[in-house]
Amino acid sequence: MEKRVLVLNLDHSPVAVVSVQKAIVLTLLEKATVLTAYEFLQIRTIRQTFDYPAVIRLNQYKNIPYRGVLLNRNNLFRRDNGECQYCGSKRHLTVDHVLPRSKGGKTSWTNLVTACNRCNVNKGDKTPEEAGMPLKSNPFKPTLTYFLADYAERHASEWLPFLNIKITQS
């Protein structure tokens, strides 16, 4: 049971990703409804056979405060597809402040990018414009849905109709 299950709130907004075991418990306790199942996968007991859930919806609305996506190296590298935002290299990656901290740049989603060590050193204490090193893409603050859709494209295509985002493959 290695597949994961997307949990939606009553309003179809994503709230969590859980194990198949947890999803089945929620459905058996009638706290959730299966919206879609993984094709060709089933769970069998002595007396019953269950479809392998892919997406479930809670039967009651749960007020879950949105905390946002945690800003850390791993999530930053995931957002930038694990490549330098200046030259495209995938080796020796570091984190770079687009507007250097010495010039008032903050440590935030919109001011941090993934950079290889060489580009980070070459850029130094300059802005990309001053260094003549344009960014491949502008930094942005990702949402939980963005990361879920990225995961779904690689591992759970059954989730995509329930996520309101389009991700292009590079």
C-alpha positions as a Python dict, from the first residue, in 0.01 Angstrom:
ca = {
    (1, 'M'): (0, 0, 0),
    (2, 'E'): (251, 258, -114),
    (3, 'K'): (12, 491, -301),
    (4, 'R'): (-105, 812, -135),
    (5, 'V'): (-459, 950, -116),
    (6, 'L'): (-561, 1313, -167),
    (7, 'V'): (-810, 1439, 94),
    (8, 'L'): (-1047, 1717, -9),
    (9, 'N'): (-1264, 1927, 218),
    (10, 'L'): (-1638, 1942, 159),
    (11, 'D'): (-1580, 2242, -73),
    (12, 'H'): (-1328, 2033, -276),
    (13, 'S'): (-1023, 2227, -154),
    (14, 'P'): (-722, 2003, -80),
    (15, 'V'): (-648, 1962, 290),
    (16, 'A'): (-409, 1668, 319),
    (17, 'V'): (-239, 1368, 168),
    (18, 'V'): (-280, 1047, 368),
    (19, 'S'): (-200, 679, 349),
    (20, 'V'): (-443, 433, 194),
    (21, 'Q'): (-503, 278, 536),
    (22, 'K'): (-611, 615, 682),
    (23, 'A'): (-835, 682, 381),
    (24, 'I'): (-1010, 346, 416),
    (25, 'V'): (-1066, 404, 788),
    (26, 'L'): (-1220, 746, 712),
    (27, 'T'): (-1453, 592, 452),
    (28, 'L'): (-1553, 296, 671),
    (29, 'L'): (-1634, 537, 956),
    (30, 'E'): (-1841, 736, 703),
    (31, 'K'): (-1634, 1048, 762),
    (32, 'A'): (-1533, 1059, 396),
    (33, 'T'): (-1651, 948, 53),
    (34, 'V'): (-1434, 802, -221),
    (35, 'L'): (-1449, 1026, -530),
    (36, 'T'): (-1210, 831, -746),
    (37, 'A'): (-1001, 517, -716),
    (38, 'Y'): (-674, 397, -864),
    (39, 'E'): (-745, 182, -1167),
    (40, 'F'): (-665, -190, -1144),
    (41, 'L'): (-582, -173, -772),
    (42, 'Q'): (-792, -333, -501),
    (43, 'I'): (-766, -419, -134),
    (44, 'R'): (-905, -758, -37),
    (45, 'T'): (-1012, -886, 299),
    (46, 'I'): (-1152, -1227, 379),
    (47, 'R'): (-1507, -1110, 309),
    (48, 'Q'): (-1481, -792, 99),
    (49, 'T'): (-1296, -622, -181),
    (50, 'F'): (-1241, -246, -176),
    (51, 'D'): (-1130, -16, -454),
    (52, 'Y'): (-795, 146, -384),
    (53, 'P'): (-893, 511, -312),
    (54, 'A'): (-709, 792, -493),
    (55, 'V'): (-918, 1094, -387),
    (56, 'I'): (-1160, 1118, -96),
    (57, 'R'): (-1384, 1403, 20),
    (58, 'L'): (-1470, 1472, 382),
    (59, 'N'): (-1842, 1448, 457),
    (60, 'Q'): (-1831, 1749, 691),
    (61, 'Y'): (-1653, 2078, 631),
    (62, 'K'): (-1343, 2117, 847),
    (63, 'N'): (-1212, 2468, 911),
    (64, 'I'): (-838, 2425, 861),
    (65, 'P'): (-633, 2745, 889),
    (66, 'Y'): (-406, 2788, 588),
    (67, 'R'): (-43, 2797, 700),
    (68, 'G'): (113, 2821, 357),
    (69, 'V'): (404, 2624, 217),
    (70, 'L'): (710, 2617, 442),
    (71, 'L'): (1004, 2813, 300),
    (72, 'N'): (1305, 2581, 313),
    (73, 'R'): (1582, 2466, 77),
    (74, 'N'): (1401, 2150, -25),
    (75, 'N'): (1077, 2329, -121),
    (76, 'L'): (1272, 2607, -294),
    (77, 'F'): (1464, 2352, -504),
    (78, 'R'): (1133, 2176, -587),
    (79, 'R'): (974, 2504, -697),
    (80, 'D'): (1273, 2579, -925),
    (81, 'N'): (1280, 2221, -1064),
    (82, 'G'): (1622, 2157, -911),
    (83, 'E'): (1808, 2380, -1155),
    (84, 'C'): (2002, 2704, -1145),
    (85, 'Q'): (1775, 2994, -1237),
    (86, 'Y'): (2064, 3170, -1413),
    (87, 'C'): (2233, 2900, -1626),
    (88, 'G'): (2013, 2589, -1590),
    (89, 'S'): (2277, 2368, -1424),
    (90, 'K'): (2156, 2093, -1193),
    (91, 'R'): (2486, 2053, -1004),
    (92, 'H'): (2627, 2218, -689),
    (93, 'L'): (2304, 2405, -610),
    (94, 'T'): (2279, 2682, -351),
    (95, 'V'): (2023, 2944, -255),
    (96, 'D'): (2064, 3300, -387),
    (97, 'H'): (1897, 3625, -280),
    (98, 'V'): (1787, 3802, -602),
    (99, 'L'): (1813, 4139, -425),
    (100, 'P'): (2114, 4086, -194),
    (101, 'R'): (2054, 4113, 180),
    (102, 'S'): (2315, 4390, 195),
    (103, 'K'): (2086, 4596, -29),
    (104, 'G'): (1773, 4531, 176),
    (105, 'G'): (1667, 4199, 21),
    (106, 'K'): (1450, 3980, 242),
    (107, 'T'): (1453, 3604, 286),
    (108, 'S'): (1120, 3533, 116),
    (109, 'W'): (974, 3318, -162),
    (110, 'T'): (977, 3614, -401),
    (111, 'N'): (1344, 3702, -336),
    (112, 'L'): (1507, 3356, -328),
    (113, 'V'): (1606, 3138, -623),
    (114, 'T'): (1806, 2823, -678),
    (115, 'A'): (2154, 2899, -816),
    (116, 'C'): (2459, 2688, -887),
    (117, 'N'): (2767, 2775, -683),
    (118, 'R'): (2944, 2925, -988),
    (119, 'C'): (2658, 3162, -1076),
    (120, 'N'): (2607, 3257, -711),
    (121, 'V'): (2975, 3355, -678),
    (122, 'N'): (2975, 3537, -1016),
    (123, 'K'): (2663, 3735, -923),
    (124, 'G'): (2809, 3819, -583),
    (125, 'D'): (2659, 4121, -410),
    (126, 'K'): (2476, 4251, -719),
    (127, 'T'): (2126, 4234, -858),
    (128, 'P'): (2076, 4014, -1167),
    (129, 'E'): (2058, 4329, -1383),
    (130, 'E'): (2384, 4470, -1241),
    (131, 'A'): (2559, 4135, -1294),
    (132, 'G'): (2416, 4089, -1646),
    (133, 'M'): (2262, 3756, -1540),
    (134, 'P'): (1888, 3746, -1621),
    (135, 'L'): (1667, 3498, -1436),
    (136, 'K'): (1514, 3209, -1631),
    (137, 'S'): (1188, 3260, -1438),
    (138, 'N'): (1066, 3502, -1175),
    (139, 'P'): (1049, 3371, -817),
    (140, 'F'): (698, 3322, -676),
    (141, 'K'): (531, 3193, -363),
    (142, 'P'): (396, 2843, -441),
    (143, 'T'): (73, 2711, -298),
    (144, 'L'): (-2, 2369, -153),
    (145, 'T'): (-203, 2295, -469),
    (146, 'Y'): (103, 2372, -685),
    (147, 'F'): (309, 2106, -507),
    (148, 'L'): (20, 1858, -506),
    (149, 'A'): (-27, 1900, -881),
    (150, 'D'): (346, 1851, -935),
    (151, 'Y'): (330, 1527, -734),
    (152, 'A'): (13, 1419, -916),
    (153, 'E'): (173, 1460, -1259),
    (154, 'R'): (446, 1214, -1161),
    (155, 'H'): (266, 969, -931),
    (156, 'A'): (-113, 1011, -922),
    (157, 'S'): (-276, 1137, -1239),
    (158, 'E'): (-615, 1056, -1081),
    (159, 'W'): (-573, 1370, -866),
    (160, 'L'): (-539, 1616, -1155),
    (161, 'P'): (-913, 1675, -1220),
    (162, 'F'): (-949, 1781, -855),
    (163, 'L'): (-661, 2033, -858),
    (164, 'N'): (-720, 2368, -1025),
    (165, 'I'): (-372, 2426, -1161),
    (166, 'K'): (-191, 2356, -1485),
    (167, 'I'): (175, 2251, -1472),
    (168, 'T'): (376, 2230, -1792),
    (169, 'Q'): (640, 1964, -1825),
    (170, 'S'): (987, 2089, -1915),
}
